[in-house]
């Protein structure tokens, strides 16, 4: 699929700035130009506390919990990307091998770096607090294969971005960026600065352009997150939709209101009800993740990654992809520690990355 690279060029376009609207919705459309590859959102603002006789702390889920849900939807109803705010760093982490919220190496000039926020769970004192964090929304699976390019320039494909914002504060840190007690209140103001990454349409006769683009447009690269409440230590049997090719399946575990890795005992993947190609104890899974990415993933995050080789995303191939089109059943199972106590605010978020065939 390298032929397209000889006839196209990567470009970046800054889009119109949007406002943060806590408790409301922000929507905007992508311009109808070029081949859409990625969308980058830079979210910048201030946390303005009024503490009174109460207290305020950052949510355990962090500043990204300012976003309730982020969606990219095509005009035919297809959802390309759907993620809770606090999960939006996961695609970047898994595709690019770094956590955008963690500084791995301190160069001693961090005061000059724009990215900032209070730590998860940190106390909020009087005075405005600045924050800035990026969200990367990938439309292609990687730069090598470029499957999933969006033909935005065809005049018929329209892509809409929807940002549903949480309230600025609540007494429950799972549904707001700030958790408060007493009469404390929080105001959040700020903006979203989008930049669209595209590739140019090759300057060739139409039949040659169609032949070049067809392999890259024949699949949509979909990122989607769903959640369900956990009320007991019974195994979670998450049935995955069939009809697509899975490149990643992840589970983000929140137990008793906090991210939690220790609640899980084993992870399984089952095909056709009888085949179990994956049966891994928790500690082995955590080691495999360290081996794949070169660092430990956040607490509670477990990833079956079928698209990595030697810890590098683009060195992989399709050998380990799960083609669910040929399966009668596909289940990702979590076994919980039977001695664990499950209380309120316990959830498992299942995040999938899959290539869905497109008729073109």
C-alpha positions in Angstrom: 0.0 0.0 0.0 3.0 2.3 -0.3 2.1 3.6 -3.8 -0.2 6.3 -2.4 2.7 7.8 -0.5 4.5 8.8 -3.7 1.6 11.0 -4.8 0.3 12.6 -1.7 1.5 15.0 1.0 0.6 15.5 4.6 -1.0 18.8 5.5 -2.3 20.4 8.7 -5.2 22.9 8.9 -6.3 24.9 12.0 -10.1 24.9 12.4 -12.3 27.4 14.1 -12.0 27.6 17.9 -14.9 26.2 20.0 -15.9 27.0 23.6 -16.0 24.7 26.5 -19.7 24.5 27.6 -19.9 22.6 30.9 -23.1 20.5 31.1 -23.8 21.1 27.5 -22.8 20.1 23.9 -20.3 21.4 21.4 -20.6 20.4 17.8 -18.6 21.3 14.6 -18.1 19.8 11.2 -14.8 18.9 9.5 -14.0 20.8 6.3 -14.6 18.9 3.1 -11.0 18.9 1.9 -8.4 16.2 1.2 -8.1 12.7 2.9 -8.8 12.9 6.6 -6.1 11.2 8.7 -6.3 12.5 12.3 -8.0 15.3 14.3 -6.1 17.0 17.2 -8.0 18.9 19.9 -6.0 21.2 22.2 -8.3 21.9 25.2 -7.2 24.9 27.3 -8.9 26.6 30.2 -9.1 27.6 33.8 -10.6 26.0 36.9 -12.1 28.8 39.1 -12.9 27.5 42.6 -15.2 29.2 45.2 -14.5 27.0 48.2 -16.6 28.7 50.9 -16.6 26.3 53.9 -16.3 23.3 51.6 -13.4 21.5 49.8 -12.5 20.6 46.3 -10.3 17.9 44.8 -9.6 16.8 41.3 -11.4 13.7 40.1 -9.5 10.5 40.4 -10.1 10.3 36.6 -8.4 13.6 36.0 -9.0 16.7 34.0 -10.0 14.7 30.9 -13.2 13.9 32.9 -14.3 17.4 31.9 -15.5 15.6 28.7 -18.4 13.2 29.2 -18.3 11.7 25.7 -16.5 12.6 22.5 -17.9 11.3 19.2 -17.0 11.6 15.5 -20.1 10.7 13.4 -20.5 10.5 9.6 -23.6 11.8 7.9 -24.8 8.2 7.2 -24.9 7.6 11.0 -21.6 5.7 11.2 -19.6 6.4 14.4 -15.9 6.4 13.8 -14.9 7.4 17.3 -16.8 7.3 20.6 -14.9 7.6 23.9 -15.5 8.9 27.4 -13.3 11.8 28.2 -11.0 10.1 30.7 -10.4 7.3 28.1 -9.3 9.7 25.4 -5.6 9.2 26.2 -5.8 5.5 25.5 -5.8 5.4 21.7 -2.8 7.7 21.7 -1.0 5.6 24.3 -1.6 2.3 22.4 -0.9 3.6 18.9 2.0 5.9 19.6 3.6 4.2 22.7 3.5 7.1 25.1 1.0 8.5 27.6 0.2 12.2 26.7 -0.6 12.9 30.3 2.7 11.7 31.8 6.1 13.4 31.4 8.6 10.5 31.2 11.7 12.6 31.3 11.9 16.0 33.0 14.2 18.3 31.0 14.1 21.0 33.7 12.3 23.5 31.5 8.8 22.3 32.3 7.7 25.9 33.1 8.0 26.6 29.4 5.8 23.7 28.4 2.1 24.6 27.9 0.6 21.2 29.0 -0.5 21.3 32.6 -3.2 20.4 35.1 -3.5 19.5 38.7 -2.8 15.9 39.4 -5.6 13.4 39.7 -7.0 13.5 43.2 -5.1 16.7 44.1 -6.5 19.3 46.5 -7.7 22.5 44.8 -6.8 25.7 46.7 -8.1 29.2 46.2 -7.1 30.9 43.0 -7.6 30.1 39.3 -5.8 26.9 38.0 -4.8 26.6 34.4 -5.0 23.4 32.4 -4.2 22.2 28.9 -4.4 18.7 27.4 -4.5 17.2 23.9 -6.9 14.7 22.4 -5.8 12.8 19.3 -8.6 11.2 17.3 -7.1 8.8 14.7 -9.0 8.0 11.5 -6.2 5.8 10.1 -4.9 2.7 11.9 -1.2 3.7 11.4 1.1 5.6 9.1 2.4 2.5 7.4 -0.9 1.0 6.2 -3.1 4.2 6.3 -6.3 2.1 6.4 -9.3 4.2 7.3 -8.6 7.4 5.4 -11.7 9.6 5.1 -12.4 11.0 1.6 -13.6 14.3 2.9 -13.2 16.0 -0.5 -15.8 14.0 -2.3 -18.7 16.4 -1.5 -20.9 13.6 0.1 -18.9 12.6 3.2 -19.6 14.9 6.1 -18.0 14.3 9.5 -19.3 15.9 12.7 -17.5 16.1 16.0 -19.7 16.1 19.1 -18.2 17.0 22.6 -20.6 16.3 25.4 -19.3 18.2 28.5 -19.7 17.1 32.1 -20.7 19.5 34.8 -17.7 21.4 36.2 -18.2 19.8 39.7 -20.2 17.2 41.6 -20.1 15.2 44.8 -19.1 12.2 42.7 -15.7 12.4 41.0 -16.8 10.0 38.3 -19.1 12.4 36.5 -17.2 15.7 36.7 -13.5 16.9 36.7 -13.8 18.2 40.2 -15.3 16.6 43.4 -16.6 19.0 46.0 -17.9 18.9 49.6 -20.0 21.4 51.5 -20.8 24.6 49.7 -17.8 24.6 47.4 -18.5 25.4 43.7 -16.3 25.3 40.6 -16.5 27.2 37.3 -14.6 25.9 34.3 -14.0 28.2 31.3 -11.9 27.6 28.2 -11.7 26.7 24.5 -11.1 23.8 22.1 -8.6 24.5 19.3 -8.9 21.8 16.6 -6.2 21.0 14.0 -7.1 18.5 11.1 -4.4 16.4 9.6 -5.1 15.5 6.0 -3.3 14.1 2.9 -3.7 15.7 -0.5 -5.7 14.0 -3.3 -3.2 12.8 -5.9 -3.0 14.9 -9.0 -3.7 12.1 -11.4 -6.5 11.0 -13.8 -9.6 9.9 -11.9 -9.3 6.2 -12.7 -5.7 6.2 -11.3 -6.8 8.1 -8.2 -9.6 5.6 -7.6 -7.2 2.7 -7.9 -4.7 4.3 -5.5 -7.3 5.2 -2.9 -9.4 2.0 -2.9 -7.2 -0.1 -0.6 -7.1 2.7 2.0 -10.8 3.6 1.8 -12.0 0.0 2.0 -12.0 -0.1 5.8 -13.0 2.3 8.5 -10.8 2.5 11.5 -13.2 2.6 14.5 -12.5 3.4 18.1 -15.4 2.7 20.5 -15.9 2.5 24.2 -18.9 1.0 26.1 -19.3 0.5 29.9 -21.3 -1.7 32.2 -21.8 -1.6 36.0 -20.2 -4.4 38.1 -22.2 -5.5 41.1 -20.4 -8.8 42.0 -17.3 -10.8 41.4 -19.0 -13.0 38.8 -17.0 -13.2 35.5 -17.6 -10.4 33.0 -18.5 -11.9 29.6 -18.2 -9.1 27.1 -19.6 -10.2 23.7 -18.0 -8.3 20.9 -19.8 -7.4 17.7 -19.0 -9.5 14.8 -18.4 -8.3 11.2 -15.1 -6.4 11.8 -11.4 -7.1 12.2 -10.2 -6.4 15.7 -6.8 -4.9 16.2 -7.1 -4.1 20.0 -9.5 -5.0 22.8 -9.0 -3.2 26.2 -10.8 -3.1 29.5 -10.5 -0.1 31.9 -11.6 -1.2 35.4 -13.0 1.1 38.0 -13.9 -0.5 41.3 -15.4 1.3 44.2 -14.8 4.7 42.5 -11.1 4.2 41.7 -9.0 2.7 38.9 -8.1 -0.8 40.0 -5.9 -3.6 38.6 -5.9 -5.9 41.6 -9.6 -6.8 41.3 -8.8 -8.9 38.2 -7.6 -12.4 38.5 -7.4 -13.7 34.9 -8.2 -12.5 31.3 -9.6 -14.7 28.6 -10.6 -14.4 25.0 -13.0 -17.0 23.5 -13.9 -17.9 19.9 -17.0 -19.9 18.9 -17.8 -20.8 22.5 -15.2 -23.5 22.8 -11.8 -22.1 21.7 -9.8 -20.1 24.2 -6.7 -18.7 22.6 -6.0 -16.3 25.5 -6.0 -17.4 29.2 -3.7 -15.1 31.1 -3.2 -14.5 34.8 -3.3 -10.8 35.8 0.4 -10.4 36.7 1.5 -12.0 33.4 -0.8 -9.6 31.5 0.7 -6.6 33.3 4.1 -7.8 32.4 3.2 -8.3 28.7 1.9 -4.7 28.7 5.2 -3.4 30.1 7.0 -5.5 27.5 4.8 -4.1 24.7 4.9 -0.5 25.5 8.0 0.0 27.6 6.1 1.4 30.5 3.3 0.4 32.8 -0.2 1.3 31.6 -2.5 3.3 34.0 -4.0 1.4 36.9 -7.0 -0.7 35.9 -6.2 -0.8 32.1 -5.8 -4.2 30.5 -5.1 -4.5 26.7 -5.1 -7.3 24.2 -3.0 -5.7 21.4 -3.0 -7.6 18.2 -1.1 -4.9 16.2 2.3 -4.7 17.9 5.7 -6.3 17.0 8.8 -5.7 19.1 6.9 -3.0 20.9 6.5 -0.9 17.8 3.1 -0.3 16.3 4.0 0.0 12.6 6.3 -3.0 12.6 3.3 -5.2 13.2 1.3 -7.0 10.5 -2.2 -8.5 10.3 -1.1 -12.0 11.6 -2.8 -11.7 15.0 -5.8 -9.6 14.0 -9.1 -11.2 14.9 -11.4 -11.4 11.9 -14.8 -11.8 13.6 -16.5 -12.1 10.2 -15.6 -15.8 10.3 -16.6 -16.3 13.9 -20.0 -17.3 15.4 -19.0 -15.7 18.7 -16.3 -13.5 20.1 -16.0 -12.9 23.9 -13.5 -11.0 26.0 -13.8 -12.3 29.6 -12.6 -10.9 32.9 -12.4 -13.1 36.0 -12.5 -11.1 39.2 -10.7 -12.0 42.5 -13.5 -13.9 44.3 -12.4 -12.3 47.7 -12.8 -8.8 46.4 -15.5 -6.5 47.8 -17.6 -4.8 45.1 -19.2 -1.5 46.2 -20.8 1.5 44.5 -19.3 3.1 41.5 -17.8 0.0 40.0 -17.6 -0.2 36.2 -15.7 -1.9 33.4 -15.2 0.2 30.2 -14.5 -2.0 27.1 -12.6 -0.2 24.4 -12.1 -1.7 21.0 -10.2 -0.7 17.9 -11.5 -2.4 14.8 -11.3 -2.2 11.0 -14.8 -2.3 9.5 -15.2 -3.2 5.8 -16.7 -0.5 3.5 -18.4 -1.1 0.2 -16.8 1.3 -2.3 
